[in-house]
Amino acid sequence: MKSLKARLEELFEQLFAHYGAQNWWPAETPFEVMLGAVLTQNTAWANVEKAILNLKKLSELNPQALLAMPRELLAEAIRPSGYFNLKAERVQNLCALLADNRELHKLADLELRGQLLGVTGIGPETADDILLYAFQRPVFVIDAYTRRLLGRIGWIDADIAYEDLRQTIEQALAGDTEYYNEFHALIVIHAKRVCCKQPRCSDCHLSTLCSYPGN
């Protein structure tokens, strides 16, 4: 059997050949990336876009402005993203970290990750989204799409812990930021279009890699 590294590289090559470069994350600034990473928890990206557009109509998008905004106004603006009261608190928690620590970008990867995980409401996936897409650090984001695709292909156990899976993939690939960025974006688009909750196996170009019964 091929090594995990070889299998993952083949998966990337097939996804890239099929979909092309994705050029993620869809945002204008690193802070907007961070904001989107918090707001996208448990909702579709289209709802996040509506919430961010609402915020742009009210204020500049920077930590100081959103910290100064009344919590109720912030919550109402991000209502489209769901759980808006809870997310308003999480957004301002993140803004407080950023406002109080202007040199976060100088921290080493693990130290920066620890700072983000210390913010109430930011878990490993959100922290890694921010690390990869806002701070340009080489981390592989593990989300529901990654678990679904790799689980269906038959390469991971469904209940493997987040950190175990992240470290396993990173150790196998030893990739850089650009590679991890593109790989994650390709997994997401394939999981949204083909490897959905109800998989469209007849439309899938990964049949040579996949052990799912539909293939």
C-alpha positions in Angstrom: 0.0 0.0 0.0 1.2 3.5 -0.7 2.3 5.7 2.1 -0.1 8.3 3.5 2.1 11.0 2.0 1.9 9.4 -1.4 -1.9 9.0 -1.1 -2.5 12.6 0.1 -0.3 13.9 -2.7 -2.2 12.0 -5.3 -5.5 13.3 -3.8 -4.2 16.8 -4.1 -3.1 16.3 -7.7 -6.4 14.9 -8.7 -8.4 17.7 -7.0 -6.2 20.4 -8.4 -6.4 19.0 -11.9 -10.2 18.9 -11.7 -10.9 22.2 -9.9 -7.8 24.4 -10.4 -6.5 27.0 -8.0 -9.0 28.3 -5.5 -7.1 31.3 -4.2 -8.5 31.3 -0.7 -9.5 32.9 1.8 -12.2 35.2 0.3 -11.5 38.4 2.2 -10.0 41.8 1.8 -7.7 41.9 4.9 -6.2 39.5 7.4 -8.6 40.8 10.0 -11.6 40.1 7.8 -10.3 36.5 7.5 -10.2 36.3 11.3 -13.7 37.7 11.5 -15.0 35.3 8.9 -13.4 32.4 10.7 -15.4 33.1 13.9 -18.6 33.9 12.1 -18.5 30.8 9.9 -18.9 28.5 12.9 -22.1 26.4 12.3 -23.3 28.3 9.3 -22.9 28.6 5.5 -20.4 31.0 4.1 -23.2 33.0 2.3 -24.5 34.0 5.7 -21.1 35.1 6.8 -20.8 37.4 3.7 -24.1 39.0 4.6 -23.0 39.6 8.2 -19.6 41.1 7.1 -21.4 43.3 4.6 -23.7 44.6 7.4 -20.6 45.4 9.6 -18.9 47.2 6.7 -22.0 49.5 6.4 -21.7 50.4 10.1 -18.0 50.7 10.8 -14.4 50.1 9.6 -13.4 46.5 10.0 -10.6 46.6 12.6 -10.4 45.3 16.2 -10.6 48.7 17.8 -13.8 49.7 16.0 -15.6 46.4 16.8 -14.5 46.5 20.4 -16.0 50.0 20.7 -19.2 49.0 19.1 -22.1 48.3 21.5 -22.5 44.5 21.8 -26.2 44.7 20.9 -25.4 46.6 17.7 -22.7 44.1 16.7 -25.0 41.2 17.4 -27.7 42.6 15.2 -25.3 43.3 12.4 -24.0 39.7 12.4 -27.5 38.2 12.8 -27.4 36.4 9.4 -24.5 34.2 10.7 -26.7 32.7 13.4 -26.0 32.4 17.1 -25.4 36.2 16.8 -25.3 37.0 20.5 -22.7 34.3 21.2 -20.7 35.2 18.1 -20.7 38.9 19.0 -19.1 38.0 22.3 -16.5 35.8 20.5 -15.7 38.5 18.0 -15.1 41.0 20.7 -13.0 38.5 22.7 -10.8 38.0 19.6 -10.7 41.8 19.0 -9.5 42.3 22.6 -6.6 39.9 22.0 -5.6 41.6 18.8 -5.9 45.1 20.3 -3.8 44.2 23.3 -1.1 42.4 21.4 0.0 44.3 18.4 2.9 42.0 17.7 1.2 38.7 17.6 2.5 38.2 14.1 6.0 37.9 15.6 5.2 34.9 17.8 6.3 31.4 16.9 3.6 29.1 15.4 2.9 27.2 18.6 2.9 30.3 20.8 0.6 32.1 18.5 -1.8 29.1 18.3 -1.8 29.0 22.1 -2.8 32.7 22.3 -5.7 32.1 19.9 -6.9 29.0 21.7 -6.8 31.1 24.9 -9.6 33.3 23.5 -13.0 32.1 24.8 -15.0 30.8 21.9 -12.1 29.9 19.6 -11.4 26.2 19.2 -8.8 24.4 17.2 -10.4 24.6 13.8 -11.1 28.3 14.1 -7.6 28.9 15.5 -6.1 27.0 12.6 -8.2 28.9 10.0 -6.8 32.1 11.4 -3.2 30.8 11.5 -3.3 29.5 8.0 -5.3 32.2 6.2 -4.6 35.3 8.2 -1.1 34.8 9.7 0.1 32.6 6.8 1.4 29.8 9.1 1.8 26.2 7.8 -1.0 24.4 9.6 -3.5 21.9 8.0 -7.1 22.8 8.9 -9.2 19.9 10.0 -12.9 20.6 9.4 -16.1 18.6 8.8 -15.3 18.5 5.0 -11.8 17.1 5.6 -13.2 14.4 8.0 -16.0 13.5 5.6 -13.8 13.2 2.5 -10.9 11.3 4.1 -13.3 9.2 6.1 -15.3 8.2 3.0 -12.2 7.4 1.1 -11.3 5.1 4.0 -8.1 6.7 5.2 -9.1 7.8 8.7 -11.2 6.6 11.6 -14.4 8.7 12.0 -13.6 9.5 15.7 -9.9 10.4 15.5 -9.1 13.4 17.6 -8.6 16.8 16.0 -5.0 17.1 17.0 -4.1 13.6 16.2 -5.4 14.0 12.6 -3.9 17.4 12.1 -0.5 16.2 13.2 -0.7 13.0 11.2 -1.4 14.9 8.0 1.2 17.6 8.7 3.9 15.0 9.5 3.0 13.1 6.3 3.0 16.1 4.0 5.5 18.5 5.6 4.0 21.2 3.3 4.2 24.9 3.3 1.5 27.5 3.8 0.6 27.8 0.2 0.2 24.1 -0.2 -1.9 23.6 2.9 -4.0 26.6 1.8 -4.7 25.2 -1.6 -5.3 21.6 -0.4 -7.8 22.6 2.2 -9.7 24.8 -0.2 -9.8 22.0 -2.7 -11.2 19.6 -0.1 -13.9 22.1 0.8 -15.1 22.6 -2.8 -15.2 18.9 -3.5 -17.0 18.1 -0.3 -19.6 20.9 -1.1 -20.2 19.9 -4.7 -19.7 16.1 -4.8 -18.8 14.5 -1.5 -21.8 16.0 0.2 -23.7 14.6 3.2 -25.5 12.5 0.6 -22.6 11.8 -1.7 -22.9 12.1 -5.4 -20.6 9.2 -6.2 -21.6 9.0 -9.9 -20.2 12.6 -10.3 -16.9 11.9 -8.5 -13.6 11.8 -10.2 -11.8 10.2 -7.2 -13.2 6.7 -7.7 -9.7 5.2 -8.1 -8.8 6.5 -4.6 -12.1 5.9 -2.8 -13.4 2.8 -1.0 -16.9 4.2 -0.3 -19.6 1.7 -1.3 -21.1 4.1 -3.9 -18.0 3.9 -6.0 
